[in-house]
Amino acid sequence: MIFREHKAPIRTSSNTAYNLADLISQMQHTDDPELVAMFEDAVEEAGEGFRAYVTTCLDLAADLSMSVEAIETEIERLQLLKAERKSRAQRMHDAVKSYMEMLGNSEIVTDLYTVKMRKNPPKVEITDELVIHKEYKREVIEYKVDKKAIAEALKAGVVVDGARLVQTNRLEVK
């Protein structure tokens, strides 16, 4: 299936439909009552032209949604390929390190590379966290906002500073 990428706004032969598209675009960023009234007037004036515009928009949205699915599939494929190659490269490095350790070589010089074994700085490995003394521990307090509890409180009429209940709409296309 061929997906096409749409970069320009949809233009129909009807100036009214194009004006509607422009008004819709503007209304996404404001709740201006004057703009809403202009939109309602334009919808009445457009009639069938607006329905054709809606059909065109929904066709475009469906096409873009399909391309998004194809892109997501390709991203998954590329992520797997990346992980495989990263793993393979690490196995190559580990193999060289193992051979050098096994042979007791601390340095190998080739035409392209000089490979040296180096000691890492010492690091702490915790073998049993429960027996570590309190002086070597620090308290970490983490707070997370409980949106469910806030929603229940707001629905019950409790004022919660810094939060409000918002009702939005979604577009359902069948």
N, C-alpha and C positions, 0 to 999 in steps of 0.2 A: 504494500500500500504506500502511496506517495503522500507525504505530509507537506503542506506548504506553510511557510512562515509569513504571517501578515504583520507588516510594520506600519502601514498607513491606516488612518481611520477609514471605516467603510463609508463609501459615498454612493448614494443612489441617484437616479436621475432626478429625483424630487428634491428641490431645495428645502422643502419642509422637513423631509426625513433627515437631511443633513443637519438642519437646525436642531432637530431633536437629538441627534447624536452629540452635537456640541453642548446642548443643555444638559444631557445626561452626564457628560464628562465634567461639566462645571459643578453639577449637583453632588458629585462624589466627594467634594471638598467643602461643602457648605450646607447650611440649613436655611438659607436666605428665603423668606416667604415670597418675596417678589419673584425670585428665580423659579420657585415651585409653581407659582401662578402662571408664569410664562410657559413653563413646561406643560401644564395642564391645557392651556390654550393651544399650544402647538400640537398636542396629542389629538385634541378635538378637530383641529384643522387638517391634520394628516390623514385621519381615518384609515383607509386601506393601505396607504403608503407606510404608515407606522407599523401595521401588522407585517407587511413585507420586510420592513427594516428589522423587526424582532426576529422573523424567520432567518434572515441573513445573519444576524448576530448570533443566534443559537446554533446555526450551521457552523459558523466560524468557531464558536466555543467548543462544539463537539470535535471539530477537526483539531483544534489546539489541545484538547484533552487527550485525544488519541496520540498526538505527537509527544505529549508529556509522558504517557505510559511507555512509549517506545524509548524515550530518552531515559526513563527510570530503569528500564530493562538493560539498556546499554551501560548505564552507570554501574548497575550490579555486576554485569559481565566484566567491566573494566576494573572494578574493585577486587573481584576474584583474581583476575590476571595480575593485578598489582601485588596482592597478598602472596600469590604463588611465586612471583619473581623475587619479591623481597625475601621469602622463605628460602628459595633456591640460592640466592646470593649469600644469605647468612650461613647456609649449610656449606657453601664453598669456603667461606672464611673459617668456619669451625673445623673443617677438614684440614686446611692448611695449618691451623693452630695445633690440632691434634697430632699431625705428622711431625711438626717441629718439636712439640713436647716429647713425643715418643722417641725421636732421633736425638734429642738433647741439643738441638740447634737453637741458638738465640737470635741468629740473623741469617737471612738468605738474600743474596743479591742476584737479580736477573737483569736482562737488558732493559726491561721496562720498570721493574719494581725493586725496592729495597724493603724487605719485610723484617721487622724486629719484634722480639717478645719484650714487653715492658710490664712491670708490676703496676697494678692499680693501687690507688691509695687504700688504706685499710677502711673497711666499712663495718658497721655494727649489724650483727645478725641476731635477731631476737629468737631465742629458743623456747622461752616460756614467759609470756607477758604477765601472767598472774603472780609470779614470784619477784618481779622487779619492784624495788622499793619506791614508795610514793614520791620521794624527792626527784626521781627521774621521770616523773609523769607530769603532764600539764592538763588542766581541765579545758575542754573545748565545749562551749555552749553554742548550740545552733537553734535558731528560731525559724520556723517556716510558717507562712501565712496559710491558715486553714480556710480556704474559700468556701467549703461546704458549710462550716459553722457560721461564717459570716453571712452566707445566703440565707440560712435558717433564721438568724437573728434579724436580718433586714426584712424578711418576709413576715416576721412576728411584730414588726413595727419598731424594733430597737434601732437607734441611731448609732452607726458605727463610723467613727471619724476615719477619713481616708478611704472609704469604700462606699459604693452605691450599687443599687440593682439596676441593670441595664437590659432592656428588651430590644432585641434586634430582629430583623427579618432575614429570611433566606429565600433564594429563588429555587423553586422546585420545577424541574422540567421533566415532563412525562412523554 
